[in-house]
Amino acid sequence: QVRLQTQPKPQPGQPPLYSGTFDCFRKTLVGEGIRGLYRGMAAPIVGVTPMFAVCFFGFGLGKRLQQTKPDDVLTYPQLFAAGMLSGVFTTAIMAPGERIKCLLQIQAATGETKYSGSLDCAKQLYREAGIRGVYKGTVLTLMRDVPASGMYFMTYEWLKNILTPEGKSVSDLSVPRILFAGGLAGIFNWAVAIPPDVLKSRFQTAPAGKYPNGFRDVLRELIREEGVASLYKGFTAVMIRAFPANAACFLGFEVAMKFLNWVAPGL
């Protein structure tokens, strides 16, 4: 995804570095092996458990802040607002991991060896520019995750309600229906998130000082040189991943909540 989003515009008469998602997959596999497909993933993986914990906590808090009583049923705009709050919460964890992941993936694609791994990358970023270097791209991460998280949770709750049979409770939804609702919510999430994600990847991997006005410069350059369609680079790669990953995520959440309610019903 990052490699597709950040590949340079080809010179006149020259083919692009990657013609599409599957060409990128093939070239990465041939050039770098299986490890190349997971380049830069150590930082996001380390943060994924606390990130999802904070994400669902933020959503729960957003719901409570809008309820006058614990059993109040929220409207879909209110669920969207609660989801947006979760996106604010997760950015503090997501932004550094995204920055490191992007740099390591671009490094692998260009053949450079500036960073030996995620920890070395974080150390060098901090040494070069302090905490601001590690958190470069935070505003764009917020622009991606706040509206996308709102769409994510609102869509999931909407789909659960639609998929609940007449006379049944949403809490009794079957596993296949939870998987379907979670997977489709992931697709809606990324449909909103892809344009700011492209801008974020470009900004986070750019040399220092290239975009002095932040995302506005990145947006202006992308549209001028590659057109509006460039904001959806990596669309196929993202969508292939979105359904199964988010289906599993929401199933895990529902199972965990049922277990906690069984162990400590008054918690």
Solvent accessible surface area in square Angstrom, and as a share of the most:
residue,aa,sasa,rsa
1,Q,42,0.19
2,V,3,0.02
3,R,14,0.05
4,L,12,0.06
5,Q,0,0.00
6,T,22,0.13
7,Q,19,0.09
8,P,95,0.60
9,K,108,0.46
10,P,54,0.34
11,Q,126,0.56
12,P,128,0.81
13,G,85,0.82
14,Q,113,0.50
15,P,104,0.65
16,P,58,0.36
17,L,89,0.44
18,Y,15,0.06
19,S,94,0.61
20,G,27,0.26
21,T,26,0.15
22,F,143,0.60
23,D,25,0.13
24,C,12,0.07
25,F,103,0.43
26,R,131,0.48
27,K,78,0.33
28,T,8,0.05
29,L,63,0.31
30,V,119,0.68
31,G,61,0.58
32,E,49,0.22
33,G,29,0.28
34,I,113,0.57
35,R,189,0.69
36,G,3,0.03
37,L,57,0.29
38,Y,144,0.55
39,R,71,0.26
40,G,9,0.08
41,M,59,0.26
42,A,59,0.45
43,A,19,0.15
44,P,32,0.20
45,I,105,0.53
46,V,120,0.69
47,G,15,0.14
48,V,57,0.32
49,T,103,0.60
50,P,61,0.38
51,M,25,0.11
52,F,64,0.26
53,A,64,0.50
54,V,42,0.24
55,C,8,0.05
56,F,29,0.12
57,F,110,0.46
58,G,0,0.00
59,F,10,0.04
60,G,16,0.15
61,L,50,0.25
62,G,3,0.03
63,K,60,0.25
64,R,156,0.57
65,L,129,0.64
66,Q,60,0.27
67,Q,43,0.19
68,T,128,0.74
69,K,116,0.49
70,P,130,0.81
71,D,114,0.59
72,D,38,0.20
73,V,143,0.82
74,L,21,0.11
75,T,77,0.45
76,Y,81,0.31
77,P,99,0.62
78,Q,58,0.26
79,L,15,0.07
80,F,58,0.24
81,A,44,0.34
82,A,1,0.00
83,G,0,0.00
84,M,65,0.29
85,L,48,0.24
86,S,0,0.00
87,G,0,0.00
88,V,75,0.43
89,F,64,0.27
90,T,6,0.04
91,T,4,0.03
92,A,63,0.49
93,I,57,0.29
94,M,42,0.19
95,A,0,0.00
96,P,23,0.14
97,G,11,0.10
98,E,13,0.06
99,R,21,0.08
100,I,12,0.06
101,K,19,0.08
102,C,0,0.00
103,L,23,0.11
104,L,9,0.04
105,Q,23,0.10
106,I,39,0.20
107,Q,21,0.09
108,A,23,0.18
109,A,37,0.28
110,T,86,0.50
111,G,60,0.58
112,E,109,0.49
113,T,124,0.72
114,K,104,0.44
115,Y,19,0.07
116,S,107,0.69
117,G,25,0.24
118,S,22,0.14
119,L,128,0.64
120,D,39,0.20
121,C,0,0.00
122,A,26,0.20
123,K,113,0.48
124,Q,28,0.12
125,L,6,0.03
126,Y,129,0.49
127,R,172,0.63
128,E,105,0.47
129,A,60,0.46
130,G,24,0.24
131,I,103,0.52
132,R,202,0.74
133,G,5,0.05
134,V,17,0.10
135,Y,71,0.27
136,K,40,0.17
137,G,7,0.07
138,T,40,0.23
139,V,94,0.54
140,L,4,0.02
141,T,0,0.00
142,L,59,0.30
143,M,70,0.31
144,R,8,0.03
145,D,17,0.09
146,V,25,0.14
147,P,44,0.28
148,A,2,0.02
149,S,13,0.08
150,G,0,0.00
151,M,46,0.20
152,Y,13,0.05
153,F,2,0.01
154,M,46,0.21
155,T,3,0.02
156,Y,3,0.01
157,E,35,0.16
158,W,102,0.36
159,L,10,0.05
160,K,21,0.09
161,N,73,0.37
162,I,99,0.50
163,L,38,0.19
164,T,23,0.13
165,P,61,0.38
166,E,176,0.79
167,G,83,0.80
168,K,133,0.57
169,S,56,0.36
170,V,52,0.30
171,S,71,0.46
172,D,101,0.52
173,L,10,0.05
174,S,53,0.34
175,V,76,0.44
176,P,92,0.58
177,R,96,0.35
178,I,9,0.05
179,L,60,0.30
180,F,91,0.38
181,A,0,0.00
182,G,0,0.00
183,G,0,0.00
184,L,45,0.22
185,A,0,0.00
186,G,0,0.00
187,I,51,0.26
188,F,78,0.32
189,N,20,0.10
190,W,32,0.11
191,A,44,0.34
192,V,49,0.28
193,A,2,0.02
194,I,0,0.00
195,P,26,0.17
196,P,18,0.11
197,D,2,0.01
198,V,0,0.00
199,L,10,0.05
200,K,1,0.00
201,S,1,0.00
202,R,29,0.10
203,F,33,0.14
204,Q,0,0.00
205,T,28,0.16
206,A,14,0.11
207,P,95,0.60
208,A,104,0.81
209,G,68,0.65
210,K,102,0.43
211,Y,19,0.07
212,P,110,0.69
213,N,77,0.39
214,G,17,0.17
215,F,64,0.27
216,R,134,0.49
217,D,19,0.10
218,V,0,0.00
219,L,58,0.29
220,R,133,0.48
221,E,30,0.14
222,L,2,0.01
223,I,71,0.36
224,R,161,0.59
225,E,74,0.33
226,E,47,0.21
227,G,27,0.26
228,V,96,0.55
229,A,82,0.64
230,S,5,0.03
231,L,22,0.11
232,Y,97,0.37
233,K,42,0.18
234,G,8,0.08
235,F,88,0.37
236,T,64,0.37
237,A,21,0.16
238,V,0,0.00
239,M,33,0.15
240,I,96,0.48
241,R,107,0.39
242,A,1,0.00
243,F,68,0.28
244,P,79,0.50
245,A,52,0.40
246,N,17,0.09
247,A,5,0.04
248,A,63,0.49
249,C,25,0.15
250,F,1,0.00
251,L,41,0.20
252,G,40,0.38
253,F,60,0.25
254,E,26,0.11
255,V,87,0.50
256,A,48,0.37
257,M,77,0.35
258,K,99,0.42
259,F,116,0.48
260,L,82,0.41
261,N,85,0.44
262,W,198,0.70
263,V,86,0.50
264,A,35,0.27
265,P,109,0.69
266,G,82,0.79
267,L,175,0.87
